[in-house]
Amino acid sequence: MTVTTPIRPDYAALEAAQVSDTPFAHVVVRNFIRPDDLAALVASLPELSSGGSFPPSALTLSPLAQGLIAELEGPVLRQAIARKFALDLDDAPTMLTLRGRTRAKDGRIHCDSVAKRVTVLLYLNPASEAWARQEGCLRLLRGPDDVEDYAAEIPPVDGTLLIFPNGPTTWHGHRQYVGRRYTIQLNYMENDAKARSELRRHRLSALAKRLSPAA
């Protein structure tokens, strides 16, 4: 189905979603991007031949994808997340990247950088046998040592949204998966020297990736 109007995520579903505290505070919203919108969006995404994260400025994106990115970086999502987790995000800088391919080395257990206050992941993949086998499904872990010791598992499909405030015990990772796996990651950053350094590094990465073919 062709979508010609901008994508409007399902903010009502986000408002209605309950915060889970196990193993750490997070919210999962299925179909945050509705099925018809998701099909059109997936068809419009560039095929990324390499792994790693790409800032939007390093890619040639369709108007549909550009509109969604602008929406995600806008005030409606920011305010909804602030309310959901009782945070003040008014002055938090944002950093947004896209990933289109997962490598064998990806998915290792980690916590996000302390410069990132909140991590938002939006999964833009159709259902597949790999996800049914639990390959590449993000797991929220009870500790740093075992990817099988998880309290929640989020298949990267169907426009699912995952949000969690970052912290020293927000361990996450996934079983090995190699192949196409489209994710938009949005972070609300700390407004300090570490965050500014990471944002500078992000901008330099954007410049480097504009100078080399990404899709």
C-alpha positions in Angstrom: 0.0 0.0 0.0 1.3 3.4 -0.9 1.3 6.0 1.9 1.4 9.6 0.7 0.6 11.3 4.0 3.1 11.7 6.9 3.3 8.8 9.3 1.7 9.5 12.6 2.8 7.1 15.3 0.3 5.6 17.7 0.9 8.0 20.6 -2.3 6.8 22.3 -0.9 3.3 22.6 2.3 4.8 24.2 0.2 6.8 26.7 -1.7 3.7 27.6 1.3 1.4 28.0 2.4 0.4 31.5 5.9 0.9 32.7 7.5 -2.5 33.6 10.2 -2.4 36.3 11.6 -5.9 35.5 14.5 -6.1 35.1 14.6 -2.3 34.9 12.1 0.4 34.0 11.0 0.2 30.4 8.0 0.5 28.1 7.2 -1.6 25.0 4.6 -0.5 22.5 3.6 -2.9 19.8 2.6 -1.4 16.4 3.7 2.1 17.4 4.0 2.4 13.6 0.7 1.0 12.3 0.8 -2.0 9.8 -0.1 -0.1 6.6 2.4 2.7 7.5 5.1 0.2 8.3 4.8 -1.7 5.0 5.2 1.6 3.1 8.0 2.7 5.2 10.0 -0.5 5.0 9.6 -0.5 1.2 11.1 3.1 1.1 14.1 2.4 3.3 17.6 2.2 1.6 19.3 -1.1 1.6 22.3 -0.7 3.8 25.2 -3.0 2.8 27.3 -2.5 5.9 26.7 -2.7 9.7 27.0 0.1 12.2 24.9 3.2 12.9 24.2 5.9 10.3 23.0 9.4 11.0 20.2 10.4 8.7 22.5 13.0 7.0 24.7 10.1 5.8 21.8 8.4 3.9 19.4 9.1 1.0 16.0 8.8 2.7 12.5 8.9 1.2 10.2 11.8 2.2 8.3 9.2 4.2 11.3 8.3 6.3 12.4 11.9 6.6 9.0 12.8 7.9 9.0 10.0 10.5 12.5 11.1 11.7 11.3 14.6 12.1 8.3 13.4 14.0 10.4 11.2 16.4 12.7 14.1 17.2 9.7 16.4 17.8 8.0 17.5 21.0 5.1 15.0 21.1 7.3 12.0 21.7 9.6 13.9 24.0 6.8 15.0 26.2 5.1 11.6 26.3 8.4 9.9 27.4 9.0 12.6 30.0 5.5 12.0 31.5 5.8 8.2 31.3 9.1 8.2 33.3 8.7 11.4 35.3 11.7 13.0 33.7 12.6 16.5 32.7 13.7 16.3 29.1 13.0 19.9 28.0 16.7 20.7 27.4 18.0 17.3 26.5 19.8 17.2 23.2 18.8 14.4 20.8 20.9 12.0 18.8 19.3 9.8 16.2 20.8 7.0 14.1 19.6 4.2 11.8 20.9 0.7 11.6 20.0 -1.5 8.7 22.2 -4.6 9.1 23.3 -6.7 12.0 26.8 -8.3 12.1 28.0 -11.4 13.9 29.7 -9.2 16.5 26.6 -7.1 17.3 24.3 -7.7 20.2 26.9 -8.3 22.9 25.8 -7.5 26.4 26.2 -3.9 27.4 24.7 -0.8 29.0 24.5 2.3 26.9 26.9 5.2 27.4 26.4 7.3 30.5 26.0 10.3 28.1 22.6 8.9 27.1 19.8 9.6 29.5 17.1 7.7 27.6 17.3 5.1 24.8 14.4 4.8 22.3 14.5 1.9 19.8 12.0 1.6 17.0 12.0 -1.7 15.1 11.1 -1.6 11.4 11.1 -5.2 10.3 8.4 -7.7 9.1 8.0 -10.9 11.0 10.4 -13.7 9.9 11.5 -17.2 10.9 14.7 -15.8 12.4 12.8 -13.7 14.9 10.6 -16.7 15.7 13.9 -18.6 16.5 14.7 -15.7 18.9 17.7 -14.6 16.8 18.4 -10.9 17.0 15.5 -10.3 19.5 16.6 -7.8 22.1 16.7 -9.1 25.6 16.6 -7.0 28.8 18.9 -8.8 31.1 19.2 -9.4 34.8 23.0 -9.1 34.7 26.0 -8.6 32.5 27.1 -12.2 32.1 24.4 -14.3 30.4 22.2 -13.4 27.4 19.9 -16.3 28.4 19.2 -14.7 31.8 16.6 -12.3 30.5 13.4 -10.8 32.0 11.9 -9.5 28.7 12.5 -10.2 25.0 11.5 -7.8 22.3 11.3 -9.2 18.7 12.5 -6.4 16.3 9.3 -6.4 14.3 6.1 -4.7 13.5 6.9 -1.2 14.4 7.6 -2.0 18.0 8.8 0.8 20.2 11.1 0.2 23.3 12.0 2.9 25.7 14.2 2.8 28.8 16.0 5.4 30.9 19.7 4.5 30.9 21.5 3.4 34.1 24.4 1.3 35.4 22.3 -1.9 35.4 20.3 -1.6 32.1 22.1 -4.6 30.6 20.8 -5.7 27.2 21.9 -7.7 24.2 20.7 -10.4 21.8 21.5 -13.8 20.3 23.7 -13.6 17.3 22.0 -12.6 14.0 23.5 -11.7 10.7 21.3 -9.9 8.1 18.9 -7.1 7.5 17.6 -5.7 10.8 16.3 -2.1 10.6 16.2 0.0 13.7 15.9 3.7 14.5 17.7 4.6 17.7 16.9 7.9 19.4 18.7 9.1 22.5 18.0 11.9 24.8 21.4 13.0 25.9 22.8 14.5 29.1 23.6 18.2 28.7 27.3 17.9 29.8 30.8 17.5 28.5 30.5 13.8 27.9 27.3 14.2 26.0 28.8 17.1 23.9 31.8 14.9 23.1 29.6 12.0 21.9 27.5 14.4 19.8 30.7 15.8 18.2 31.8 12.2 17.5 28.4 11.5 16.0 28.7 14.6 13.7 32.2 13.5 12.6 30.8 10.0 11.8 28.1 11.6 9.8 30.7 13.5 7.7 32.7 10.4 7.2 29.7 8.4 6.1 28.6 11.0 3.7 32.0 10.7 2.0 31.6 6.9 1.6 28.8 4.9 0.1 26.4 3.6 2.7 23.5 2.2 0.6 
